[in-house]
Amino acid sequence: MTKIIKRFYLGLILLFLYVPIVVLIVQSFNAGKSRAKWEGFSFTWYGELFKDSSIMHALWITVSIAVLAALISAVLGTLAAIGIHAMRKRPQAIMLTLNNIPMTMPDIVTGISLMLLFIFTRVERGYMTMLLAHVTFDVPYVILSIMPKLQQMNKNTYEAALDLGATPTYALLHVILPQVMPGVITGAMLAFTLSLDDFTISYFTTSPLVQNLSTLIYSQARRGIKPTMNALSALMFVVLLVLLLVVNRRTDNEKA
């Protein structure tokens, strides 16, 4: 009886999570504009999607910032994680606590703080400020993804490489980095997905002339969501799903 209740509860959660996404994907093939009435199967809105210059521009900004933020965060987070791991217990605990604070802080606090920082330093808000903001909230997640891999690694491996004549840079690139690479990939993927759908921080750290998809959808929501947004959301869901499956398959192969 307990197993049945657990499975029912799990199924209910999955239902609430994925039914709206399934409805959205189905509606993206609806020939009509109304979401309350099915008017036939059509790829019309997918064609209209690629003709909409504002959506394509916002998509380019969203993807480019997500990719750059993931790459920069992966590099900075890896170096920071290695540095924190090399600390003694007390300083390490302090740094990990400081690293966890931005992840528990509400996005609106981070967004307003960064906005005030850019205003105070007289930095014009736009593409670069949005990128810096995304890197700022991505790095802690990358560090958190890499730290377990560093803790699993033999502490004497690095020193052994140095004793055998390796330079610190060579030991970092060829000894430490390969062992923590699964954590780096996981952190970069997490940073990419977090950056891809961020709204609050992006809203406060950019200008009306530079919009990603989340801020564009918010600005259009007052007039009603266009059916092309259903098509865009369906494509993004499929791409991210395939990407996650590839990463999981790669991780399973490495474990094997």
N, C-alpha and C positions, 0 to 999 in steps of 0.2 A: 504493500500500500504506500509506503514511504517513497519507493522508487517511482511509482506512478505520479505522486504529487510533485516530486522533484522534476520529472520529465515534463509534466503539464506546466509547471512554473517556468521552466526553461523555454518551452515552446511558446508560452505567452509573451515572454520578453522578446524572443526573436521575431514574433509576429508584430509587436509594436515597433520594433526597430526597422524591419525590412518591408513591411506592407506599404508604407508611404513611398518608399523608393520604387517598388514595383509599380505602384499606381502612376508615379511620375514618368517612369520609362514607357508605360503603356500609353499615357496621354501624349507623349512626344510623337507618337505615330497617328494621333487623331487628326483627321483631315480638317476638322472644324476648329474654331477658336474657343468654343465653349468647353469647359472642363466637366460640365454636368451632362453632356450629351455626346455619345459616340456617333461620328458622322462618316466613318469609314477609315480604312487603313491607308496611310500616305506618308511619303518622305518629304512632304512639302516644307515642314518647319526646319528640317535639316538643311535643305537648300537655302531657305531664307536666313538661316543662321550664318552661313558663310558669306552672305551678301551684306550683312549688317556690319558696317565699319566700326561702329562704337563698341560692339561686343567683341569683335576681332582684336581691336586695339586693347581693350580691357583684358582679354585673354592673354595677349602677348605680354602685357605688364605683369599679370598674375603669375604666369609660368616662368618668365625670366627672373622675376624676383624670388620665386620659390626655389628655382635651381641655384641661383647665385647664393641665396641665404643658406641653402643646404650645404653647398660646397665650402663656403667661408666658415660656417658654423662647425662643419666636420673638422676642418684644419685647426681652428681655434680651440674647439672642444677637446680634440685629441691631445694637443699640447698642454692644455690646462689640466686634463685628467692625469696625464703622466706626471706633471709637476705636483699635483695634489697627492698622488699616490706615493711620491718620493718623500713627502713630509713625515714628520713624527706624528704620533697619534693625536695629541691635543691640537696642534695647528691644523691637522687634516680634518678633525671633527668640526673645527670652527669654519673652515673653508667649505665643507660639505653643507653645513647649515646655511651659510651665506648663499650657496648655490641653490638650495632648495627654496629659499624665500621667494624669488621671482616666480617659481612655478605655482606657489600657493597664493600669490597675490592676485587680486582681481585684475582682469585685463584693462578695465577702465582706469584703474590707478596707474598702471604702467603706461597706458596711452597718454593720459593727461600729463604725467611726469615727463615723458619724452617730448611732448608738445611744448611744455613750458621750457624745457632745456633748449630746444631749437629756437624758440622765441628769444630766450635770454641771450643765446650766443649769436643771434641774428642770422641764423641759417635758414635760407628759403626752403620751405617745405615742398617736397616733390618726390621724384623717383628715388634719389639717393637717401633722403631721410626715411622713406618707407623701407628701403633695403636695410639701412642701419638699425631701424626698429625691429625688423624681423630677425636679423642676426642676434640682436640683444636678447630676445625671448627664446630663440632657438638653442643657443649655446648651452644653457643649463641642462636641457634634455639630452644633448649629445654627451655631455660629461657624465650624466647619470647612466647612460647606455654603455659607456666605455669602462667605467669604474669596476663593475663586476668581472670583466675580462682581465683587467690588470690585477685584481685580487686573486684570480685563479692562476696567474702566471707565476712561475718560479722566480723568486726574487734574485737568485744568483745568476740567472741567465745573462743579464746585461753585463754584470761584472766579469763573467766568464768570457764573453765576447771581447771585452776590453783587454783581458789578460792574454787572449790569443792574437792580439795585434790589431783589432778593429778600432777604427776611430769612433768617437761618440755619435757622429752623424750616421756612419755606416751601421752601427749597432742599433740605432733608432729605426732606420729604414728597413733593415734586413732581419732584425731579431725581434724587436718589440712590436713594430707595426703589423707584421703578418699574424702575430698571435692575438692582437686586439681588433683585427680587421672586421670580424663579424659584428662587434660592438660599434665600430665606426659606420658600417653600412646601415645598421639598425638605427643609429642616431641620425644619420643623414636622411634616411627615409622618413623618420618621425619629424625631423625639421622641415622636410619638403611638404608633408601633409599638413602640418600645423600652419605653415606659411601660406599654403594654397587656399585655406578656407578662413583665414583670419579676417575679421571685420573691425572689431573695436579699436585695436592698436593702429591698424591701417587708416581708419577714419580720422584719427587725431594727428597722424604724422604725415599726411599728404595734403595736396591742394586739390580743389575741384577740377583742375585741368589734368591731373594724373590720377586715374581711378583704376583699381583692380576690380575683379568681378563682384566681390562682395559689396563694395561701396557703390558700384554701378547698379546692382540689383536693388540695393536699398533706396537709391535715388529714383528708380523706376517703379518701386512698389506702390507709391502713392497713386500712380496712374493705372496700376494693375500690371501683374506679371505677364509678359508676352509669352506665347507658346514656344518661341524660339529658346527661351530659358529652359524649358523642359528638355528640349533636344540637347542643349549644351550640358545640362546636369547629367543626362543619360550617358553622354559620351565621356564625361569626366569620371563618372562612376565606373564605367567599363574599363577605362585606361588604368585607373588606380587599382581596380581589382586584378587586372592582368599583371600589373607591376608587383603587387603584393604576392601573388602566386609565384612569380618568377623568383622573388627574393626568398620566399619560404622554401622553394625547391632547391635553390642554391645552398641555403643553410642546412637543409637535410642532407644534401650530397656531401657537404663538408664534415658533418657529424659521422656520416657513414665511412 
